[in-house]
Amino acid sequence: MQRIERNRGTAVTVDHTTVDVARAIRALSDVDLVRLKVLARLWSRGLPDGLGWADVLNEAIVRVLDGSRPWPPGVPLLAFLSGVMRSICDDHWRSARREALRRHGDLAELDAFVGDNAPDPERMLAAAQALAEVHRLFAGDPTALKIIAGLAEGLTAREICRLHGMEEREYDTARKRIRRALLRGGLTWSVR
């Protein structure tokens, strides 16, 4: 994608090629990858037809790499990928609603389908804000972020320790640090 930007009266060509995008994706830190995973889980929650968070994340990356969703200059990659994932999920919801309408032809049934399956926008906004706050609180603590990601996946303490090569004592210490930081930040989250 090429885009002309004005810089002090002169035209500058900015080009985000597939190579640039691939390089930027490979350069993402472990913390950034955890953030992407959590955002994918947030946007894909409750999607019909078995579409999961990994499908949404992979599809977003494919669309950015193949150029069908060009990455605009000046937009942080994580924010852009989050928007692409949200768009994919919105498209999937629209498609599911159209299919339900086509199948049933009855608006009352469609409303019941949408009411049962559509994510509540207020809940999603609150979750996104809480997630951003959690990541802000633990931005400098990769151990805490690994534990949070593991808990979000439904892993046990033993599984998290084994996955990340942590000692039980290291896990317990980080868990206490997480609890204290969440309480100080006015957030509540059950940390086992």
For each residue, the residues with C-beta under 8 A, 3 or more apart:
1: 15 16 17 67 70 71
2: 13 14 15
3: 13 14 15 72 73
4: 11 12 13 14
5: 11 12 14 73
6: 9 10 11 12
7: 10 11 12
8:
9: 6
10: 6 7
11: 4 5 6 7
12: 4 5 6 7
13: 2 3 4
14: 2 3 4 5 73
15: 1 2 3 20
16: 1 20 21 70 71 72 73
17: 1 20 21
18: 21 22 65 66 67
19: 22 23
20: 15 16 17 23 24
21: 16 17 18 24 25 64 65 71
22: 18 19 25 26 65
23: 19 20 26 27
24: 20 21 27 28 71 77
25: 21 22 28 61 64 65 77
26: 22 23
27: 23 24
28: 24 25 32 33 36 77 78
29: 32 33
30: 33 34 142 145 146
31: 34 35 135 139 142 145
32: 28 29 35 36 78
33: 28 29 30 36 37
34: 30 31 37 38 145 146 148 149
35: 31 32 38 39 78 135
36: 28 32 33 39 40 57 78 81 82
37: 33 34 40 41 53 57 149
38: 34 35 41 42 131 135 149 152
39: 35 36 42 43 78 81 82 85 131
40: 36 37 43 44 53 54 56 57 60 85
41: 37 38 44 45 53 152
42: 38 39 45 124 127 128 131
43: 39 40 53 56 82 85 86 88 89
44: 40 41 47 51 52 53 55 56 85 89
45: 41 42 119 124
46: 117 118 119
47: 44 51 52 56 89 92 93 96
48: 51 92 93 96 117
49: 92 96
50:
51: 44 47 48 55 56 92
52: 44 47 55 56
53: 37 40 41 43 44 56 57
54: 40 57 58
55: 44 51 52 58 59
56: 40 43 44 47 51 52 53 59 60 85 88 89
57: 36 37 40 53 54 60 61 81 85
58: 54 55 61 62
59: 55 56 62 63 88
60: 40 56 57 63 64 69 81 84 85 88
61: 25 57 58 64 65 81
62: 58 59 65 66
63: 59 60 66 68 69 84 88
64: 21 25 60 61 67 69 70 71 80 81 84
65: 18 21 22 25 61 62
66: 18 62 63
67: 1 18 64 70
68: 63
69: 60 63 64 84 87
70: 1 16 64 67
71: 1 16 21 24 64 75 77 80
72: 3 16 75 80
73: 3 5 14 16
74:
75: 71 72 79 80
76: 79 80
77: 24 25 28 71 80 81
78: 28 32 35 36 39 81 82
79: 75 76 82 83
80: 64 71 72 75 76 77 83 84
81: 36 39 57 60 61 64 77 78 84 85
82: 36 39 43 78 79 85 86
83: 79 80 86 87
84: 60 63 64 69 80 81 87 88
85: 39 40 43 44 56 57 60 81 82 88 89
86: 43 82 83 89 90
87: 69 83 84 90 91
88: 43 56 59 60 63 84 85 91 92
89: 43 44 47 56 85 86 92 93
90: 86 87 93 94
91: 87 88 94 95
92: 47 48 49 51 88 89 95 96
93: 47 48 89 90 96 97 117 118
94: 90 91 97 98
95: 91 92 98 99
96: 47 48 49 92 93 99 100 113 117
97: 93 94 100 101 110 113 114
98: 94 95 101 102
99: 95 96 102 103
100: 96 97 103 104 109 110 113 114
101: 97 98 104 105 107 110
102: 98 99 105
103: 99 100
104: 100 101 109 110 113
105: 101 102
106: 109 110
107: 101 110 111
108: 111 112
109: 100 104 106 112 113
110: 97 100 101 104 106 107 113 114
111: 107 108 114 115
112: 108 109 115 116
113: 96 97 100 104 109 110 116 117
114: 97 100 110 111 117 118
115: 111 112 118
116: 112 113
117: 46 48 93 96 113 114
118: 46 93 114 115
119: 45 46 123 124
120: 123 124
121: 124 125
122: 125 126
123: 119 120 126 127
124: 42 45 119 120 121 127 128
125: 121 122 128 129
126: 122 123 129 130
127: 42 123 124 130 131
128: 42 124 125 131 132
129: 125 126 132 133
130: 126 127 133 134 187
131: 38 39 42 127 128 134 135
132: 128 129 135 136
133: 129 130 136 137 185 187
134: 130 131 137 138 148 182 187 189
135: 31 35 38 131 132 138 139 145
136: 132 133 139
137: 133 134 181 182 185 187
138: 134 135 141 144 145 148 178 181
139: 31 135 136
140:
141: 138 144 145 174 177
142: 30 31 145 146
143: 146 147 164 166 170 174
144: 138 141 147 148 174 177 178 181
145: 30 31 34 135 138 141 142 148 149
146: 30 34 142 143 149 150 160 164 166
147: 143 144 150 151 160 171 174 175 178 191
148: 34 134 138 144 145 151 152 178
149: 34 37 38 145 146 152 153
150: 146 147 153 155 159 160 163 164
151: 147 148 154 155 160 191 192
152: 38 41 148 149
153: 149 150
154: 151
155: 150 151 159 160 163
156: 159 160 192
157: 160 161 168 171 175 192
158: 161 162
159: 150 155 156 162 163
160: 146 147 150 151 155 156 157 163 164 166 171
161: 157 158 164 165 166 167 168 170 171
162: 158 159 165
163: 150 155 159 160
164: 143 146 150 160 161
165: 161 162
166: 143 146 160 161 170 171 174
167: 161 170 171
168: 157 161 171 172
169: 172 173
170: 143 161 166 167 173 174
171: 147 157 160 161 166 167 168 174 175
172: 168 169 175 176
173: 169 170 176 177
174: 141 143 144 147 166 170 171 177 178
175: 147 157 171 172 178 179 191 192
176: 172 173 179 180
177: 141 144 173 174 180 181
178: 138 144 147 148 174 175 181 182 189 191
179: 175 176 182 183 191
180: 176 177 183 184
181: 137 138 144 177 178 184 185
182: 134 137 178 179 185 187 188 189 191
183: 179 180 186 187 188
184: 180 181
185: 133 137 181 182
186: 183
187: 130 133 134 137 182 183
188: 182 183
189: 134 178 182
190:
191: 147 151 175 178 179 182
192: 151 156 157 175
